[in-house]
């Protein structure tokens, strides 16, 4: 597992100029601010098309969502980064993939006659659905720590239907909304420190506790981070939960 050293939290954003249409910059800013407020160092680097990816150069890798055209470009480039992502996950680095790049964490994304290869970090497949897009406010129950269920609230907007394989487990159980495919009441995927989700809007400013979990996990911290004055963050979470009907 990575350890919290003097360098603080090292974040690598993959394809920030392409996969950024779901307020993904807000997620990165949230991580930066919550580190800064606690006196934890923070550094951010990017890895885009054609760039090498060093699996040891970051504690947390973030991949956002984008349009179909950009997702195709990213899917091709990710094949060159596949081994590095597997190596990063194997050493315990945190990986958070949102929406379009969540779909690419798995084996494949089927778009009609076209199939985009995924990186195979987790056991799932996605197919572009024939029905309407799954859109709306969403809330799910997650249990990242045993015996401590929490609510994640956000927004979803996806045409893909994601189905988890037997080796995968969901990030959470849908309380309100559609989730992975609108049928099985699962949302996202979690495998160790690898997280994939359709929730955005952005996700972390609405769920400060989840941002803290990612920071602590990426730094290899076993105990809780120092508390912050989260009056505004708690209000944002409450509003997102109310919007979803919780």
C-alpha positions in Angstrom: 0.0 0.0 0.0 1.2 3.6 -0.6 2.3 5.5 2.4 1.7 9.1 3.4 5.1 10.8 2.9 6.2 14.4 2.7 5.2 14.6 -0.9 1.5 14.3 0.1 -1.2 13.0 -2.3 -0.1 12.5 -5.8 -2.9 12.5 -8.3 -2.8 11.6 -12.0 -5.7 12.7 -14.2 -6.0 10.7 -17.4 -7.2 12.6 -20.5 -8.4 15.7 -18.7 -8.9 17.6 -21.9 -11.1 14.9 -23.4 -12.9 13.1 -20.6 -14.2 16.1 -18.6 -17.8 16.9 -19.6 -19.4 15.9 -16.2 -17.8 18.5 -14.0 -14.8 16.3 -13.5 -12.6 19.3 -12.7 -14.8 19.7 -9.6 -13.8 16.3 -8.3 -10.1 17.1 -8.7 -10.6 20.5 -7.0 -12.4 18.8 -4.1 -9.4 16.5 -3.5 -7.0 19.3 -3.6 -8.9 21.6 -1.2 -9.5 18.8 1.4 -5.8 18.0 1.3 -4.8 21.6 1.6 -7.1 22.3 4.5 -5.5 19.5 6.4 -1.9 20.5 5.6 -1.5 17.5 3.3 0.6 18.1 0.2 -1.1 17.8 -3.2 0.3 17.4 -6.7 -1.6 16.9 -9.9 -0.2 15.6 -13.2 -1.9 14.6 -16.5 -1.5 11.7 -18.8 -3.2 12.1 -22.2 -3.2 10.5 -25.6 0.2 9.0 -26.4 1.7 9.9 -23.0 3.4 7.2 -21.0 1.8 6.2 -17.7 4.1 5.5 -14.7 2.2 3.2 -12.3 4.4 4.4 -9.4 4.1 8.2 -10.1 0.7 8.7 -8.4 -1.3 7.5 -5.4 -4.7 8.1 -7.1 -5.6 7.9 -10.8 -8.7 9.7 -12.0 -10.5 9.1 -15.3 -13.6 11.1 -16.2 -16.4 10.9 -18.7 -16.7 12.2 -22.3 -18.5 12.0 -25.6 -18.5 8.9 -27.8 -15.9 10.2 -30.2 -13.5 11.0 -27.4 -14.3 7.7 -25.6 -13.2 5.8 -28.8 -9.9 7.6 -28.8 -9.3 7.0 -25.1 -10.3 3.3 -25.4 -7.5 2.8 -28.0 -4.9 4.7 -26.0 -5.8 2.9 -22.8 -4.6 -0.3 -24.3 -1.1 1.1 -24.2 -1.7 2.1 -20.6 -3.3 -1.2 -19.6 -0.3 -2.8 -18.0 0.5 0.4 -16.0 -3.0 0.6 -14.6 -2.9 -3.1 -13.6 0.4 -2.5 -11.9 -0.9 0.6 -10.1 -4.0 -1.3 -8.9 -1.8 -4.3 -7.8 0.3 -2.1 -5.5 -2.8 -0.5 -3.9 -3.1 2.8 -5.7 -6.7 4.2 -5.8 -8.3 4.4 -9.2 -11.6 6.3 -9.7 -13.3 6.1 -13.1 -16.5 8.0 -13.8 -19.2 7.3 -16.5 -17.5 6.7 -19.9 -14.2 5.5 -18.4 -16.1 3.4 -15.8 -17.3 1.4 -18.8 -13.7 1.0 -20.0 -12.5 -0.5 -16.7 -14.1 -3.7 -17.8 -13.7 -6.1 -20.7 -15.6 -4.3 -23.4 -18.2 -1.7 -24.4 -20.4 -2.8 -27.2 -21.8 0.0 -29.4 -24.0 -1.8 -32.0 -21.6 -3.6 -34.3 -18.6 -1.9 -32.8 -16.8 -3.1 -29.7 -14.4 -1.0 -27.7 -11.9 -3.0 -25.7 -11.6 -2.2 -22.0 -8.6 -2.6 -19.8 -10.0 -5.6 -17.9 -9.3 -4.2 -14.4 -12.7 -5.5 -13.2 -15.1 -8.2 -14.4 -17.8 -6.3 -16.2 -19.2 -5.7 -19.7 -21.2 -2.8 -21.1 -23.7 -2.7 -24.0 -25.3 0.4 -25.4 -29.0 0.0 -24.6 -31.8 0.0 -27.1 -34.1 1.9 -24.7 -33.9 5.5 -23.4 -30.9 6.9 -21.7 -30.8 6.4 -17.9 -31.0 9.9 -16.6 -31.7 11.5 -13.3 -30.7 12.1 -9.7 -29.5 9.0 -8.0 -28.7 7.8 -4.4 -27.0 4.5 -3.5 -26.1 2.8 -0.2 -22.4 1.8 0.0 -20.5 0.0 2.7 -16.8 0.9 2.2 -16.1 0.1 5.9 -17.7 -3.0 7.4 -20.8 -2.2 9.4 -20.8 1.4 8.4 -23.2 2.0 5.4 -23.3 5.5 3.9 -25.2 7.2 1.2 -23.7 8.5 -2.1 -25.8 10.9 -4.0 -25.2 12.3 -7.5 -26.6 12.4 -11.0 -26.5 9.8 -13.8 -26.8 10.1 -17.6 -25.8 7.1 -19.6 -27.0 5.0 -22.5 -24.8 2.0 -21.7 -26.1 -0.9 -19.6 -23.3 -2.3 -17.5 -23.5 -5.9 -16.2 -21.1 -7.2 -13.5 -19.5 -10.6 -13.9 -19.2 -13.1 -11.1 -15.7 -11.8 -10.1 -17.0 -8.2 -9.5 -19.0 -6.7 -6.8 -21.0 -3.4 -7.0 -20.0 -0.2 -5.4 -23.5 0.1 -3.9 -27.2 -0.7 -3.9 -29.6 1.7 -5.6 -32.0 3.5 -3.3 -33.3 5.9 -6.0 -32.4 6.0 -9.7 -31.3 3.5 -12.3 -27.8 2.4 -11.6 -25.7 0.1 -13.8 -28.5 -1.1 -16.0 -31.9 -0.1 -14.6 -32.7 -3.7 -13.6 -30.5 -5.3 -11.0 -30.4 -2.4 -8.5 -26.7 -2.3 -8.5 -24.5 0.8 -9.1 -20.9 1.0 -10.0 -18.1 -1.5 -9.2 -15.5 -1.8 -6.4 -12.5 -4.1 -6.5 -10.1 -3.2 -3.7 -9.1 0.4 -4.3 -10.5 0.5 -7.8 -13.8 2.3 -8.1 -16.1 2.8 -11.1 -19.4 4.6 -11.1 -21.9 6.4 -13.3 -22.5 9.0 -10.6 -21.3 12.5 -11.5 -22.5 16.1 -11.3 -19.7 16.3 -9.9 -19.6 13.4 -7.4 -17.0 14.4 -4.7 -18.3 17.9 -3.8 -21.7 16.3 -3.0 -20.1 13.5 -1.0 -17.2 15.0 1.0 -16.9 11.8 3.1 -16.2 9.8 0.0 -13.5 12.2 -1.1 -11.9 11.7 2.3 -12.1 7.9 1.9 -10.3 8.2 -1.4 -7.6 10.4 0.1 -7.1 8.1 3.1 -7.1 5.0 0.9 -4.6 6.5 -1.6 -2.3 7.5 1.2 -2.6 4.2 2.9 -4.1 5.7 6.1 -5.8 3.2 8.3 -7.4 5.8 10.6 -9.7 8.7 9.9 -8.4 12.0 8.5 -8.5 15.1 10.8 -12.0 16.5 10.9 -13.0 19.7 9.0 -15.8 22.2 9.3 -18.1 20.5 6.8 -21.2 22.6 7.2 -21.4 23.5 3.5 -20.4 20.0 2.4 -23.0 18.4 4.5 -25.6 20.8 3.2 -24.6 19.9 -0.4 -24.9 16.2 0.4 -28.3 16.7 2.0 -29.6 18.6 -1.0 -28.3 16.0 -3.5 -30.0 13.3 -1.4 -33.2 15.2 -1.3 -33.1 15.7 -5.1 -32.9 11.9 -5.4 -35.8 11.4 -3.1 -33.9 10.3 0.0 
